[in-house]
Amino acid sequence: MLSSANSSAGISMVGIEPEREKNVSDIHKMLIEGRYPNGKPNEILISKKMAEKLEVSLGDKVVAMAADMKGKVNSELFRVVGIYRSHTGEFDKIFVYVPIENARTILGIGNNVSEISIITSSSDSVFSFKKQLTAAIKTSGYNITDAEILTYQESLAMIMYLLEIWKQTSIIIYLIIALAVLFGVINTMLMSVFERVNEIGVLMSIGMKNSGIFSMIVLEAFILGLVGTVLGFIIGVAVFLPLSHNGINLGIYSESMQTMV
């Protein structure tokens, strides 16, 4: 629990080594006020939502309380040095960051840690890296039963499930769009044929065979599809390249979205 002179809130306290934390999370990029902790004791980084709930600002003092491994309730005084705002309101309501030594003291865990985060160079290599890490720990003589090694797919199973649902939904959406485009092309070709019934009749009257007329219509459809594909590809690339670097700034909607979380 984190308390101020005006209010209190339930929190999830994360003890970090500030410089190393920059390698595994972007919390240092989300600062909106103050500074990122530099490792000095009793500094705390909280969210904008938490600051508003506790009615505190930069430089104010807050007290964190937690039960240690033996059930004893410990408390520690912190000074707010930074305020962040992430992309998720639910995250902001809970997480605060303090130096790892302070977290160890409150929880009474000595020099131990509860979690070590590792980022691989590619998301495709996490399972092979897990195997290598497991083998290395066993070789070192450490009791592997005292640790649990999880990939992000295993630790965030619900999110992976939602992503899988989104992939399957996207396939259905793409199929619907493809069918819509297909019927659009068919409609264009039917209109092209019905509007030229007289011309086709003239071609048949001077001896042109049905196979020749059919080939002419198919060739026209092929050229239409080819030109449309090339133009669509060029326009798509021209739109995608600048957006892939700069994206679309939706910051103007951030305040209104905050009311939903």
Number of C-alpha atoms within 10 A of each C-alpha: 14 22 17 17 12 9 13 17 14 14 18 13 20 16 20 19 16 18 13 9 14 13 11 13 11 11 15 17 12 14 19 14 15 15 15 21 22 12 16 12 15 21 22 28 28 24 25 22 18 23 20 11 15 18 14 18 18 16 14 14 18 21 16 21 17 19 14 16 11 9 10 12 13 14 18 15 16 20 18 22 21 23 23 23 19 16 10 11 17 11 15 20 20 16 16 20 22 25 21 19 18 21 22 17 15 20 19 19 15 11 9 8 12 8 11 7 11 11 12 10 8 7 11 9 10 18 14 10 14 14 11 12 13 15 12 12 13 13 11 9 8 11 10 14 7 6 12 8 14 13 16 15 14 11 11 11 12 11 13 14 12 11 12 12 11 12 12 11 12 12 11 12 12 11 12 12 11 12 12 12 12 12 11 12 15 13 12 13 17 13 11 14 14 10 11 12 11 11 11 15 11 12 15 14 10 8 8 13 12 12 9 12 14 11 12 12 16 13 12 14 17 12 12 14 13 12 12 12 12 11 12 12 12 12 11 11 12 11 11 12 11 11 11 9 8 8 10 9 7 7 9 8 9 10 9 9 12 11 8 7 10
